[in-house]
C-alpha cells in the first residue's frame, strides 16, 4: 500500500521543479493566446476601418491578468493534489488552460465572422452617403442607423 507524503517529509525537488516548469509553460500559452486574439482583433478593426481605442488594449492586459489568476488558483489545487503520490502532473491547471485557449479561439472565430459580414461594410457606405449629402442631421441619423445595424449583426453572429 502506498503511503501519503506527510508535510514533514516534503515534496521531492524534481517534482516541484517539473510542475513549476509546466506551470510556466501554461502561463505562456495563455499569454500567447491573448496576444494572437489581440492581433486578430486589430486586423479585424483595420479591415472594417474602425478606430483602435486604447481601452481595447487595456482590456487585453486585464484578460491576461485574469487568466493567469485562474491558472494560478488551479495550480494551488494541483499543489494540494501533489501530496498524493499518484498525482504526478498539474492536471487542473492544464484543464483550465485548455479552457482559456478555447475561449480565445472562439473570440478569433467571432472576429473572422465580423470581417466576412456584409453588414460590417454598412457604416462606411452610410458615412460616404452622409458626406455626399452634407447635412449634419442626416449624417448623425445615418451614423446611428449604421451603429444599430452593426450591433444587431454582432448579436446575431454571437447566437
N, C-alpha and C positions, 0 to 999 in steps of 0.2 A: 504494500500500500504506500502510495506517495505521500510524503509529508508536506504540509504547507510551510512556506518560508515565514519565519517569525520576524518581527520588527527588529529584534536584536541581531539576527543573522544578516539582515540587509539583502539587497539585490546584487547579483554579480555585476561588476563594472561593465563587462562586454554587453550584457543585456540592456543596461541603461543607455550605453552609447549607441547601440543598434537602434533602439526605439527613438532616441533623440535625433539620429540621422534621418530616420523615416519621417519623424515629425517635421524636420526642416524641409524635406522634400515635399511633403504635403502642403505646407505653408507656401512654398514657392509655386506649386501647382495652382493654388488659389490665386496668388498674385498674378501669375501669367494669364490665367483665365480672365481675370478682371481687366487686365491691360488689353487683351485681344478684344474683349467686348467694348472697351473704350474706343479703340481704333476703328472697330466696325461701326460704332455709333457715330464717330466723327466722319467716317466715309459716307454714311447714310445722310448725315446733315449736309455734307458738301454736295452730294448728288441731288438733294432736294432743295439746295440753295437756301438753307436755313442758317440763321446766325448761331454761332457756337458761344454759349454762355459759360462763364467761369463757374456758375452754380453746378453745372453738369460735372465739371472736373472735381469739384468739392464732393459731390455725391459719390464719385468713383473712389475717392480716398476713404469716405465713410464706409463704403461697401467692403473695401479691403480690411479695414479695422474690424467690422462686424464679423466677416467671415473668419478672420484669424481668431477672434474671441471665441467663436463657436467651436472651431477646431481645437483650440487650447482647452476649452471645457471638456470636449470629448477625450482629449489626451489625459486629463485628470481622471476620468473614468477608467481609461486604459491603465493608468498607474495603479489604481486600486486592483484592477484585474491581474496585473503583473505579480501580485502577491501569490497567485496560484501558479504552480509550475507549468500547467498545460496552456496557459495564456501567454503565447510567445510573442505576438505582434500587437501593435496598437490598432486593433480591428475597428473599434468605434470611430477613431479618428479617420480611418480610411473610408468608412461608410459615409461620414459627414462630408469629407472632401469630394467624394463621388456626387453627393447631393449638390454641393456648390458648383461642380462642373456641369451638372445637368441644368441648374438654374441659369448659368451663364450661357450655355448652349441654346436654351430656349430664348434668351434675350437676343442672341445673334440671329436666330430664325425670325424673330419679330422684326429685326432691322431689315432683313432681306425682303420680307413681305412689304414693308413700308417703301423700300426702294423700287419694288416692282409694281406697286399700286398706282393705278392711273389717277386716282384722286389726289395723290401726293403732288401731282403737277398742277392741280387746280388753283392753288393760291398764286402761283406765278402767272398763270394765264389771266386770272381776275385782276391781279396787280397791273398787268400790261393794259387791260381794258380800262381800268381806272385812270391810269396815266394818260391814256389816249383821250378819255372824256374830260379830264382836267378838273372836275368838280370835286372839292374836298369831301362833301357829304356823300357823294356816290362812292368815292374811294373808301371811306370808312365803312359804308354799308357792304360793299363787295368784299372788303378785307374780313369783316366779321362773318359774313356768309362762308367765306373760304375756310376760316378757322373752325367754324362749327362743322363743316363738311369733313374736314380733315380729322377732327376729334371723333366724329361718327364712324369714319372708316377705320380709325385705330381701334375703336371699341369693337367693331365687327371682326377685325383680324385677331383680337385677343380671344374671342369666343371660338 
